[in-house]
Amino acid sequence: MDVEEKINKFKEIVENSDNIVFFGGAGVSTESGIPDFRSKDGLYNQKYDYPPETILSHTFFVNNTKEFYKFYKDKLNAIKYEPNITHIKLAELEKQGKLKAVVTQNIDGLHQKAGSKIVYELHGSIYRNYCTKCKKFYGPEIIFGENTSDIPMCEDCGGLIKPDVVLYEEGLDDDTVRGAINAIANADTLIVAGTSLTVYPASGLIRYFRGNNLILINRDSTPYDNMASLVINESLR
Ligand SMILES: [Zn+2]
């Protein structure tokens, strides 16, 4: 099948399905201009003494909070970015009743910004922050706003504020995982895009799919290509 035939088949599957779930990785966000902080472009190493995986770990957050927030504000501030065509189309499909849920590994909140309602954010969101002591909720401005302190503290109790983002060494939120599994297990069509499916939890969650059409859209091939009804090796446009 050439690309045009594949796109026609994609449209046909979407047309005929009313229980679609979308599973997206970093590739969904990069089309909005958001760099993938996991990509090994050496950019981070020039400015920081540690690799991103170290800085974005629970241990580092606890022991080097100021350095953590320096990196976090510098590299993970996605609030200025806008949804791209993928986010917008998915929100439309949900409105039409065809798409039941988005499961995402991204923390930039762009699906909600595009209008999606049911979004399982496996790795949390930069839009939510909590006091580690009293659990008071804070929006993104407490961290990304102007004149914020190096280490954000709770205005009520003085506790340290932590982003609701899953750091390395931390487990995923049970309710979010359960919701994602439930949506995937009940879907008729699963579209997986912008992820190589090699990293947990992506690889594990796909196994719950029992529906008819597995569609994989990724620049590179994935370990699940032979299980898919349609594989499109392109970046998202
Ligand atoms: Zn507090």
Boltz pocket constraint, residues with backbone or C-beta under 6 A from the ligand:
constraints:
  - pocket:
      binder: B
      contacts: [[A, 131], [A, 132], [A, 133], [A, 134], [A, 135], [A, 136], [A, 154], [A, 155], [A, 156], [A, 157], [A, 158], [A, 159]]
      max_distance: 6.0
